[in-house]
Amino acid sequence: MKKEQDRILLLVGHVGYEILVPVVVMESLADKEIGDEVSLHIYYQQTERQPKPVLIGFNLEAEKEFFQYFISVEAIGPLKAVKALNIPVGDIAHAIESGDVKTLKRLSGIGDRTAHKIVASLKGKMNRFALIRHEKNAPTVPADEDFVQMVMDVLISQLGYKTTDARQMVAEAMKRDSRIATAEDLFDEIYRGQRE
């Protein structure tokens, strides 16, 4: 791996790939040296108007999924989105859910009009992304058919929570609302609990 300001050169086998990385991902790579091994979740973009493939790297699968929602907003393409992600994805998602246009305007290249478009397009879809934590090497729990276990798996492997924290969040959410019967309801209740 070789780092530049907004991208890294990743050597896979004997082939080098230029991968764009948002500021928050680059910050997580700060302690990496040239030649260190790196693992990223890659978003691939190629269009007729832009035939040269663009690879964008993320630390978590959930960050990559958030990015795909983010670029669905009118006037936000992949290159603009990479530059805009200069604060943690969890904070951006929380700002969208709470309609916090002021925080969204802190994103690089995002003005008032675009911030309002982001909220209008994505509000109600960001609860699980608002839970993303940036902790390295979070342990993984195998997924189970049970929706509680599925939520645990997402909290740990995709959102970066420690196993003990995830268990506590799930237990507190279930205690607050014993009628929860789906993974989506559980995520919503966990998110509500984090906002209080």
C-alpha contacts under 8 A as a table, 3 or more apart, distances in Angstrom:
res1	aa1	res2	aa2	distance
1	M	8	I	6.55
1	M	9	L	5.46
1	M	10	L	4.61
1	M	11	L	6.09
1	M	33	E	7.49
1	M	34	I	5.13
1	M	35	G	5.01
1	M	36	D	6.09
1	M	37	E	6.98
1	M	38	V	7.28
2	K	8	I	5.44
2	K	9	L	4.94
2	K	10	L	6.66
2	K	33	E	7.61
2	K	34	I	4.96
2	K	35	G	7.02
3	K	7	R	6.28
3	K	8	I	4.38
3	K	9	L	6.42
3	K	34	I	7.21
4	E	7	R	5.30
4	E	8	I	5.74
6	D	20	L	5.97
6	D	21	V	5.77
6	D	22	P	6.77
6	D	23	V	7.00
6	D	26	M	7.25
7	R	18	E	6.74
7	R	19	I	5.42
7	R	20	L	4.21
7	R	21	V	5.32
7	R	26	M	7.89
8	I	18	E	5.90
8	I	19	I	5.38
8	I	20	L	6.55
8	I	21	V	7.33
9	L	16	G	6.18
9	L	17	Y	5.52
9	L	18	E	4.62
9	L	19	I	6.24
10	L	16	G	5.44
10	L	17	Y	5.10
10	L	18	E	6.38
10	L	19	I	7.07
11	L	14	H	6.36
11	L	15	V	5.58
11	L	16	G	4.31
11	L	17	Y	6.30
12	V	15	V	5.33
12	V	16	G	6.20
12	V	17	Y	7.48
18	E	55	L	6.98
19	I	54	V	7.34
19	I	55	L	4.94
19	I	56	I	5.29
19	I	57	G	6.12
20	L	54	V	7.60
20	L	55	L	6.12
20	L	56	I	4.65
20	L	57	G	6.22
20	L	82	V	7.42
21	V	25	V	5.90
21	V	26	M	6.08
21	V	56	I	5.66
21	V	57	G	5.20
21	V	58	F	6.86
21	V	82	V	6.65
22	P	25	V	5.35
22	P	26	M	6.27
22	P	57	G	7.75
22	P	58	F	7.79
22	P	82	V	4.89
22	P	83	K	6.10
22	P	84	A	7.65
22	P	85	L	5.56
22	P	86	N	6.58
23	V	26	M	4.99
23	V	27	E	6.12
23	V	82	V	7.90
23	V	83	K	7.32
23	V	85	L	6.37
23	V	86	N	4.96
23	V	87	I	7.53
24	V	27	E	5.19
24	V	28	S	6.60
24	V	85	L	6.80
24	V	86	N	5.71
24	V	87	I	6.14
24	V	88	P	5.96
25	V	28	S	5.16
25	V	29	L	6.58
25	V	57	G	7.67
25	V	58	F	6.16
25	V	59	N	6.43
26	M	29	L	5.04
26	M	30	A	6.44
27	E	30	A	5.16
28	S	31	D	7.44
29	L	32	K	5.30
32	K	36	D	6.07
33	E	36	D	5.49
39	S	59	N	7.45
40	L	57	G	5.52
40	L	58	F	5.39
40	L	59	N	5.28
40	L	60	L	7.43
41	H	57	G	5.54
41	H	58	F	5.02
41	H	59	N	6.13
41	H	60	L	6.37
41	H	61	E	5.93
41	H	64	K	6.83
42	I	55	L	6.29
42	I	56	I	5.49
42	I	57	G	4.62
42	I	58	F	6.39
42	I	64	K	7.40
43	Y	55	L	5.73
43	Y	56	I	5.04
43	Y	57	G	6.39
43	Y	64	K	6.62
44	Y	53	P	6.95
44	Y	54	V	5.91
44	Y	55	L	4.84
44	Y	56	I	6.58
45	Q	53	P	5.75
45	Q	54	V	5.09
45	Q	55	L	6.48
45	Q	78	P	7.70
46	Q	50	Q	5.99
46	Q	51	P	5.62
46	Q	52	K	6.40
46	Q	53	P	4.74
46	Q	54	V	6.37
47	T	50	Q	4.87
47	T	51	P	5.44
47	T	53	P	7.97
48	E	51	P	5.38
50	Q	53	P	7.41
56	I	82	V	7.74
57	G	64	K	7.80
58	F	61	E	7.13
58	F	63	E	6.18
58	F	64	K	5.92
59	N	63	E	7.09
60	L	63	E	5.23
60	L	64	K	6.67
60	L	158	Q	5.69
60	L	159	L	7.01
60	L	160	G	7.78
61	E	64	K	5.14
61	E	65	E	6.28
61	E	158	Q	5.75
62	A	65	E	4.95
62	A	66	F	6.07
62	A	129	F	6.84
62	A	132	I	7.70
62	A	158	Q	5.40
62	A	159	L	6.38
63	E	66	F	5.00
63	E	67	F	6.15
63	E	89	V	6.58
63	E	129	F	7.59
64	K	67	F	5.00
64	K	68	Q	6.46
65	E	68	Q	5.14
65	E	69	Y	6.62
66	F	69	Y	5.18
66	F	70	F	6.10
66	F	89	V	7.58
66	F	126	M	7.97
66	F	129	F	6.70
67	F	70	F	4.83
67	F	71	I	6.19
67	F	81	A	7.46
68	Q	71	I	5.44
68	Q	72	S	6.53
69	Y	72	S	5.22
69	Y	73	V	7.33
69	Y	122	L	7.46
70	F	73	V	5.85
70	F	76	I	7.36
70	F	81	A	7.17
70	F	118	I	7.59
70	F	122	L	7.75
71	I	74	E	7.61
71	I	76	I	5.19
71	I	77	G	5.29
71	I	78	P	6.01
71	I	81	A	6.48
72	S	76	I	7.14
72	S	77	G	7.85
73	V	76	I	5.71
73	V	117	K	6.97
73	V	118	I	6.08
73	V	121	S	6.23
73	V	122	L	7.80
74	E	117	K	7.38
75	A	114	T	7.50
76	I	80	K	5.94
76	I	81	A	6.10
77	G	80	K	5.44
77	G	81	A	6.01
78	P	81	A	4.99
78	P	82	V	6.14
79	L	82	V	5.24
79	L	83	K	6.58
80	K	83	K	5.32
80	K	84	A	6.13
80	K	109	G	7.22
81	A	84	A	4.87
81	A	85	L	6.28
82	V	85	L	5.62
83	K	86	N	6.84
83	K	108	S	6.02
83	K	109	G	7.37
84	A	107	L	4.83
84	A	108	S	4.36
84	A	109	G	6.06
84	A	110	I	6.90
85	L	88	P	7.13
85	L	89	V	7.11
85	L	107	L	6.34
85	L	108	S	7.23
86	N	107	L	6.03
86	N	108	S	6.67
87	I	91	D	6.85
87	I	92	I	6.99
87	I	107	L	7.10
88	P	91	D	5.37
88	P	92	I	6.52
88	P	134	H	7.98
89	V	92	I	5.02
89	V	93	A	6.08
89	V	129	F	7.07
89	V	130	A	7.26
89	V	132	I	6.98
90	G	93	A	5.15
90	G	94	H	6.12
90	G	129	F	5.57
90	G	130	A	4.11
90	G	131	L	5.77
90	G	132	I	4.80
90	G	133	R	6.80
91	D	94	H	5.07
91	D	95	A	6.15
91	D	130	A	6.32
92	I	95	A	5.05
92	I	96	I	6.26
92	I	103	T	7.55
92	I	104	L	6.71
92	I	130	A	7.35
93	A	96	I	5.07
93	A	97	E	6.24
93	A	126	M	5.32
93	A	127	N	7.09
93	A	129	F	5.76
93	A	130	A	4.69
94	H	97	E	5.13
94	H	98	S	6.12
94	H	126	M	7.21
94	H	127	N	7.27
94	H	129	F	7.83
94	H	130	A	4.80
95	A	98	S	5.20
95	A	99	G	5.81
95	A	100	D	4.65
95	A	101	V	7.09
95	A	103	T	6.31
95	A	104	L	6.65
96	I	99	G	5.06
96	I	100	D	6.21
96	I	101	V	7.60
96	I	104	L	7.58
96	I	118	I	7.07
96	I	119	V	5.11
96	I	122	L	6.85
96	I	123	K	5.64
96	I	126	M	7.13
97	E	100	D	7.76
97	E	119	V	7.32
97	E	122	L	7.85
97	E	123	K	5.01
97	E	124	G	6.22
97	E	125	K	7.82
97	E	126	M	6.21
97	E	127	N	6.93
98	S	123	K	7.93
99	G	119	V	5.95
99	G	123	K	7.50
100	D	103	T	5.70
100	D	104	L	6.66
101	V	104	L	4.98
101	V	105	K	6.14
101	V	112	D	7.24
101	V	115	A	5.64
101	V	116	H	6.47
101	V	119	V	7.62
102	K	105	K	5.23
102	K	106	R	6.86
103	T	106	R	5.27
103	T	107	L	7.41
104	L	107	L	5.54
104	L	110	I	7.01
104	L	115	A	5.62
105	K	108	S	7.64
105	K	110	I	5.32
105	K	111	G	5.41
105	K	112	D	6.28
105	K	115	A	6.10
106	R	110	I	7.20
107	L	110	I	5.52
110	I	114	T	5.89
110	I	115	A	6.24
111	G	114	T	5.47
111	G	115	A	6.01
112	D	115	A	5.13
112	D	116	H	6.31
113	R	116	H	5.28
113	R	117	K	6.35
114	T	117	K	4.89
114	T	118	I	6.15
115	A	118	I	5.09
115	A	119	V	6.44
116	H	119	V	5.21
116	H	120	A	6.12
117	K	120	A	5.02
117	K	121	S	5.96
118	I	121	S	5.25
118	I	122	L	5.89
118	I	123	K	7.79
119	V	122	L	5.42
119	V	123	K	5.21
120	A	123	K	6.08
122	L	125	K	5.57
122	L	126	M	6.78
123	K	126	M	6.44
124	G	127	N	6.96
125	K	128	R	7.96
126	M	129	F	5.26
126	M	130	A	6.15
127	N	130	A	5.21
127	N	131	L	7.02
127	N	187	F	7.04
127	N	188	D	6.24
127	N	191	Y	6.07
128	R	131	L	5.48
128	R	132	I	7.41
128	R	187	F	6.07
128	R	188	D	7.42
128	R	191	Y	7.13
129	F	132	I	5.45
129	F	159	L	7.57
130	A	191	Y	7.28
131	L	155	L	7.78
131	L	159	L	6.61
131	L	191	Y	6.66
131	L	194	Q	7.99
132	I	155	L	7.80
132	I	158	Q	7.79
132	I	159	L	4.33
132	I	160	G	6.33
132	I	161	Y	7.70
133	R	159	L	5.73
133	R	160	G	5.10
133	R	161	Y	6.15
134	H	159	L	7.70
134	H	160	G	5.92
135	E	138	A	6.35
135	E	160	G	5.53
135	E	161	Y	7.04
136	K	160	G	7.33
137	N	160	G	7.93
138	A	156	I	6.39
138	A	157	S	6.55
138	A	160	G	5.46
138	A	161	Y	6.49
138	A	162	K	6.03
139	P	156	I	6.56
139	P	157	S	6.71
139	P	162	K	6.82
139	P	163	T	7.01
140	T	153	D	6.88
140	T	156	I	5.92
140	T	157	S	5.06
141	V	152	M	7.39
141	V	153	D	5.47
141	V	156	I	6.95
141	V	157	S	7.15
141	V	163	T	7.81
142	P	153	D	6.53
143	A	149	Q	6.10
143	A	150	M	5.46
143	A	153	D	5.68
144	D	147	F	7.55
144	D	149	Q	5.48
144	D	150	M	6.00
145	E	149	Q	7.23
145	E	150	M	7.01
146	D	149	Q	5.34
146	D	150	M	6.36
147	F	150	M	4.86
147	F	151	V	6.20
147	F	181	A	8.00
147	F	182	T	6.20
147	F	183	A	5.15
148	V	151	V	5.14
148	V	152	M	6.23
148	V	170	V	7.55
148	V	183	A	6.58
148	V	186	L	7.72
149	Q	152	M	4.90
149	Q	153	D	6.12
150	M	153	D	5.06
150	M	154	V	6.34
150	M	183	A	7.15
151	V	154	V	5.14
151	V	155	L	6.11
151	V	183	A	6.03
151	V	186	L	7.50
151	V	187	F	7.16
152	M	155	L	5.11
152	M	156	I	6.13
152	M	163	T	7.83
152	M	166	A	6.09
152	M	167	R	6.99
152	M	170	V	7.50
153	D	156	I	5.25
153	D	157	S	5.71
153	D	158	Q	7.45
154	V	157	S	5.47
154	V	158	Q	4.97
154	V	159	L	6.19
155	L	158	Q	5.98
155	L	159	L	4.83
155	L	160	G	6.34
155	L	161	Y	5.63
155	L	166	A	6.12
156	I	159	L	5.79
156	I	160	G	5.11
156	I	161	Y	4.71
156	I	162	K	6.01
156	I	163	T	6.17
156	I	166	A	6.74
157	S	160	G	5.90
157	S	161	Y	7.61
161	Y	165	D	6.35
161	Y	166	A	6.05
162	K	165	D	5.26
162	K	166	A	6.16
163	T	166	A	5.14
163	T	167	R	6.19
164	T	167	R	5.18
164	T	168	Q	6.26
165	D	168	Q	5.13
165	D	169	M	6.14
166	A	169	M	5.09
166	A	170	V	6.18
167	R	170	V	5.22
167	R	171	A	6.06
168	Q	171	A	5.06
168	Q	172	E	6.03
169	M	172	E	5.25
169	M	173	A	6.14
169	M	190	I	6.25
170	V	173	A	5.13
170	V	174	M	6.13
170	V	186	L	7.46
170	V	190	I	6.73
171	A	174	M	5.19
171	A	175	K	6.09
172	E	175	K	5.00
172	E	176	R	6.19
172	E	190	I	7.88
173	A	176	R	5.16
173	A	177	D	6.28
173	A	186	L	6.85
173	A	189	E	5.58
173	A	190	I	5.40
173	A	193	G	6.91
174	M	177	D	5.18
174	M	178	S	5.22
174	M	179	R	7.92
174	M	180	I	6.78
174	M	186	L	7.50
175	K	178	S	5.92
177	D	180	I	6.12
177	D	189	E	7.71
180	I	185	D	5.85
180	I	186	L	6.09
181	A	185	D	6.84
181	A	186	L	7.58
182	T	185	D	5.27
182	T	186	L	6.32
183	A	186	L	5.03
183	A	187	F	6.18
184	E	187	F	5.14
184	E	188	D	6.22
185	D	188	D	5.09
185	D	189	E	6.22
186	L	189	E	5.14
186	L	190	I	6.11
187	F	190	I	5.08
187	F	191	Y	6.08
188	D	191	Y	5.11
188	D	192	R	6.18
189	E	192	R	4.97
189	E	193	G	6.15
190	I	193	G	5.06
190	I	194	Q	6.29
191	Y	194	Q	5.10
191	Y	195	R	6.40
192	R	195	R	5.25
192	R	196	E	6.63
193	G	196	E	5.43
